[in-house]
Amino acid sequence: MFTLTGAAAQQIQQAATASEAQDLALRVAAQHAADGSIEYGMGFDEAQGDDMRLMLEGVAVVIADPHQPLLEDTVLDFVELEPGEFSFIFIPGGVERSPVAKATSCGGGSCDSCGG
């Protein structure tokens, strides 16, 4: 199952408050890139009919059906990559906790660019 850390949850809640998106869920998406890597995206959005709905660390998370297999056992974290440089990262299942992929943010209130 997809999870997120307490640090990620705190930052997501702060972002939701700052963008007045407290009533929206965090939509998370993933797709294969041309080079075979996985590209991740996230943004605030309304839940749709077939979305997987999760409540994680106080954050409502939705994942569209096509993205669920790529996000299985993935952890969303918020870490300091370099001194003073913080970012969300996605850690796929079976990978040591190290920066794997920075998150791509989608526009507030919509996640069309995430394919969700």
Protein Blocks (a to p, Z undefined) as FASTA:
>chain_A
ZZddfklmmmmmmmmmmnopmmpccdddddddfkopacdddddddddfklccddeehiac
dddfklmmmmgoiacddddfbghiacdddddehiacddfbdcddddehiaklnoZZ
